[in-house]
Amino acid sequence: MKKIKLNVKTKSKTYPIIIGKNVITQISSILKSNNINFEKTLIIVDTKIPKKKLNILKKKIFSKKIILFFNASEKNKNLKSVNLILNKLFKFNFNRNDCIISFGGGIVGDVSGFAASIFKRGLKFVNIPTTLLSQVDSSIGGKTGVNNKYGKNLIGSFTQPDLVVSDVSILNSLPKREIICGYGEILKHSIISDKKKFNYLKKNCFKILNLKSPFIEKAIADSCMIKRKIVQKDEKEKNLRKILNLGHTFAHAYEATLTYSKKLNHGEAVILGIVSAAKFSFINNILIKKDFEKIINHINNLKIPTNLNFYFKKKDINSIIKYMKSDKKNNSSQINLILIKKIGKTILDLRYDQSKIKKFLINELIY
């Protein structure tokens, strides 16, 4: 399958997304054809990237290169890590015409992008996402940021990259668990988009999970197009873009309550959050039964734990509620949720008292 090129056009910047197999071997010509020039680049590399892939990238980047390895984890997604990056940029006398290249998953992209946005008020940023989750979600739209003790992604900026290069061949090095995590975001995009996209996933789920061409490339491109359409209309998440947070208010609270442990990674938390949002929508007579069952049955086919009592006990509920209250989408004492009316239609800014959500969580932990 030939490489796919999508252009994202926002008020602040227009940039391309390149999707295909072995596209990092073409990185030099891709940079040149998109007029992205620099004398120095700091390549921030996830420590889990295969050495062979890093060597390919290093050979194809002809400017002066400084390599910084990053141990990607939610616990390292903080201001301390950002400061280490900034110090490296200052040490090697980077200027605003130079570049940061992120070569890793969403955590590396978020931290690198944030550092790029604040160093001397911004230098060039190229994102090469290496997980399915980052290729279909965090690399698109310009959200950067880090965590702190109050919650996830509460410190950050909206800064669009100059280029995104999604090399599908890198996904072969990922464990199956990571592929399922990325699939969770693909599923989310289909739920907020339309039944046609959802039914494509339903039909081709296992081909996508097994990274079969052309199904994996189409799934990534479809996801990117859905997110692109939303980001172009609402770059700064004032209104429409909030639908991309379907399941995330629950998901971020679940992750934080477990202190970002390996028991539940981000993609799994998103799937768990979609289940919670679907159940909450159904219980409150928002989501029709037919579509509720379609969503739950599709997720059950993934064969991952989706019962809250697998991860939490009753004593954790207050912590979950605390983190849901601190979610950045809230602007009142109530908790703001994105809920599902039907596949292809979500409802924004539904506010609920914490007592109602607490009751829902208690019931979920009983069964």
N, C-alpha and C positions, 0 to 999 in steps of 0.2 A: 504493500500500500504506500502511495506517495505521501510525502509530508504534507501536513495540513497547516495553513496559515490563517489565523484569525486576527483582526485588528480590533483593539479596544479603544474607544474614543470617549474620553471624559473631558470635563471642562478644564482640568489641570494638565492633561497629557494624553497623547495618542501613542500606543505601543503595540507591537505584535506579539502573538503567542504562536510558537512553532511547535507542532506535535508530529512525532514520527519515530521510526526506529533508527538508532545510531546517529541521531542528528547532532550529538556533541562532536562527532568527527567533522562536522561542517561548521563548527562554531565561528571560526575565523571569517569565512565568507558570509555567514549570517550577520555577524557584527558589521562587517564592511558594507553589506547591501542595505543595512538599516542606519548607516552613518553614525555608528557608535564607536568613537575613537577615544583612546586614552593611552597615556605613557606608562602608568603604573596600575596594577590591580592587586587588591587583597582578596584572595580566594579563601572563603571560609568554608571548611569542609567538614561534614559530618564524619565522625570517626568510624562509622559503620559502612562508609562507601568502599566498595572493592578497590584495591590499590590499582588494578588494571584500568578501571574507569577514570581514576584521578590522573594516571599517567597519560591517558589519551587527551584529557582536557588540558593538562600542562603543555603537552606538545603542540596543541592547536591554538594556544594563546601566545602571541608573539611579543607582547609587551613585557616589561619587567614584572615579575610575579613574586608575591610574598604569600606563603601558605600559612593559614591558621587553622589548626584542628579544633573542632568543637564537639564536646561530648553532649549530644542532644538529649535533653530530658526536661520535663516541666520544671524540675527543681533548679535547673541551670538557666531557665528562661527568666532572667532577672537583670536588674540594673548593674550588678557586679560584672556580669558577662558583657554587657554593652560597654562598660568602662574599659574592659580589657581590649575590646576591639578598637575603641577610640584611641587608647594609648598606643596601640600598634600603628594606627594611621598617623598619629603625631610623630612617632619615632622615625617613620620612614618618609616624613615630610610630604604626605599626600595633599593634593589641592582639589578644588571643586571640579576640575576637568578629569580627575582620575576616577577609578571605579572600584566598587565592591561587587564580587561575584559570590552569590550563595550557591553552594553545591551540597544540597542535603534536603531533608524533609521540611515540614512546615515550621518546626521550632527554629531551625537554622535560618529559614527565610524570614520569619518574624523578627528575630533578634538582629540579623544582618540588615534587613530593610530599615529597622528603627535606627540603628547606628548610622546608616547611610543618610537618613533623613535629617539627623541632628548634627552631623559633623560639618562644621563651617556652614551650617544651614542647608546642607544638601550636596551630595556628590552622586555620580552616576551609579545605578544599581541594576545588575543583571541577575535574574533569578533562574537557576536551573534546578527545579524541584525533582527529587529522586524517589519520592513515595507516591503511590496512587492518590493518597489523601491530599497531598500538597499540589499535585498536578491538576486536580479537579476543583480545588477550593482555595487554599490560603495563598497560592501564587497569583491569583487573579483578584484585582479590585483594590489593591493598595493598602490594605489594613496591615499595620505593623504593630508590634508591641510586646510587652513583657508582663509577667505576673508579679504580684506582691502578696503580703500576708492577708490582704483584704479580698483577694480573688484573682481570677484569670483575666489576662489581657486588659487590665485597668489602666496601664500606663502605655501610651503609644501615639501613633499619628496615622493620618491618611496620606500615604505617599506612594504614588504609582511608580512601578518599575519602568526601566527603559526597554526591557526585553524579558520575555519568558520563553525558555526552551525546555520542552517536556520530552525527554528521550524515553520512549516506551521500553526499549531494550534493557534499561537499568532496572526495571521492575522485576525482572527475572531473578534478581539477587535477593528479593524480599521474602520473608517467611509468609506463609498463608494468612496468618493473623493480620499482618499489615495490609494485605490485599483486601481482606474483608473490611478493615477500617476505612479504606478509601471508598469501598463500595457503599458504605453507609452514607457518605456525602453525595454520591451519584444517585442513590435512592432518594435522598432528601430533595435533590434538584428535580427529580421526576415528579415527586408528590406535589411540589409547588408549581410545576409547569403544566403538564397535561397528561391525559390518560394514554395518549399515543406513546410518549416517552416511557411511562410506567409499564405499559404492556410490552414494549421492546425489552425492558429489563427482565420482566417476568418470563419472557420466552427465551432469552439468551443469558440468563443469570450465570450459569455455570461455565459457559464459554468465556464470559468476561472475567470471572474469577480465575479461570485457567489461562488468562492472558492470550487468548486465541485471536489472531488477526482475521478479518478486519473489525471484529466485535469490540475489542478493547480500545482501539483507536477511535471508533465511532462513539463509544460510551464516554470517553474522555472529552472528545470534541463537543458532543451534545451537552455535557455538563458545563463545559467552558462557555458555550453559546448561551445557555440559560443564565449563568451568572453574569456574563458580559452584558446581556440585555438589561438586566436589573441594575448593574453598577453604572451603566451609561445614563440611565434615567435618574439615579439617586446615588451619586458618588459618596456623599458624606453621611449616609444612613439617616436621613431626615424622616423618611416615610417608607417608600416601597422596599428599600433594601433590607428592612427589618425582617422580611419574610425569609431571608436566608438564615435567620436564626431559629428556624423551626427546630424544636427539640433542644436547642442549645441552653436555654435557661435552666432546664433540668440537668442537662449534660454537664455544664460547667460546675454546677453545685455538687453533682455526684463526684466529679474528679477532685474538687477541692476538699470535700469531706473525707475522701480516701487519701488525702495529702499527695495527690498525683502519683500514686503507687503503680507498679507494673500490673497490679491485679486488674486495672481498668485503664486502658489507654484512651486517647481522645476520640478516635473513630468509633470504638466500642461504646464510649459514653454517648456519642451522638446517636447511635442506633438505639441505645437504651432510652435516651431522651425522646426520640421519635415515638417509641412505644408508649412512653408516659404521656406525651402530648396527644397521641391518638386515643389512648384510653380516657384521658381527661376530657377530650373533645366529645367522645362517644357518651360518656357518663352524663355530661352536661347538655346532651341533646343538640350538639353542634354538628358532629360528624355522622353521616348516615351509616347504617349498619353494614350495608353491602361493601362500601369502600373501607370501612373499619376492618372488616374481615380480610379483604384483599391485602391491606397493608400488613396486618399481623401475620397472616399466612405466609406472605413473601419473606418477612423477617425470620419467621420460624424455620424456613427452608435453609437459612444460613447456618443453622445448628450451633448457635452460640447462646450462652445464658442470657435471658432477658427478664428474668424474675428479680425484682429488687432484693428479695431476701437471700439471693445468692451473694450479694455484695454488702448488704447493710442489715443492721439490727434496729429495733425501735429506738434505742438510745441515740442513734445517728440522725434522727429526724430533725431535731432542733438545729443541728449543724447544717443540714441540707437547706432548711428554711432560711437560716442566717445568710448563706451564700446566695440563695435565690433573691433575697432582699437587696443584696449589694450589687446585683447585676446592673451593668451600665445602661440597660434599656429602661430601667425604672426611673420615674420622675415624680413619684408620690409614695405614700406609705404602703400602698398596695403593690402586689407583684404583677408585672406585666408579662403576659404570655402571648405567643404566636400559636394559634390553634388551627385545626383543619376542618373545613366545611365539607369538602369532598376532594377527591384526587384532582388536582389542577386548580384548587381554590382554597386559599388560607385567609384567616381573619387576623388583622393586626391589632395590637394595643388593647387586648382584653385584660382588664385589671381584676384581680381577685384578692380578697383578704387572705392573709396567711393561714387563718384558721381553716378555710376551705381546702387549701392545698395540703395542709397538715393532715386533715381528715382523709384526703385521697391517699397520701403516702402511708398512713397507718393501715388503711384497708389493703393497699398493695403488699405491705409486709406481712399481713396476716395470711394471705393466700399463697 
